[in-house]
Amino acid sequence: MKLEGGCYCGNLRYVAEGEPMMMAQCHCRECQYITGGAPNLFIAMPIDEHRYTKGTPKQFRRSDLERPVTREFCPECGTHLATRPARPGVIIVKVGTLDDPAAAYRPTVAIFTIDKQPYHQIPDGMASFERRPG
């Protein structure tokens, strides 16, 4: 699969290729902060097949956490494009930044539903886990 996308202002563009490792929605409280209140819709992709084709993202990493993720966003418009978890080999691509989200995104799981808000929707029949699946 080849995913292409970018930020709101067009300053950053990326390509991510390979087999998706996970397509999910995350309901954790941290993701709610980052999205403005909604679940975070993402595709986990192999990191060695991800590259920025235009621009350089700004990075943010919390210093008060034992294993913080690195968040990548546009320094101009603030669009959050990707997350690099502490786990090697994977990058989390934000679905809203894809050129054609409907063509690529087929979520199969909802995670961290322990933090789910009453107004969050999980499609009927979708697997869901209070935390990260085993």
Helices and strands as residue ranges (DSSP letters): E 2-6, E 13-17, E 22-26, H 29-35, E 40-46, G 47-49, E 50-54, E 58-60, E 70-73, E 80-84, E 90-94, G 95-97, H 101-104, E 109-111, G 113-115, E 127-128
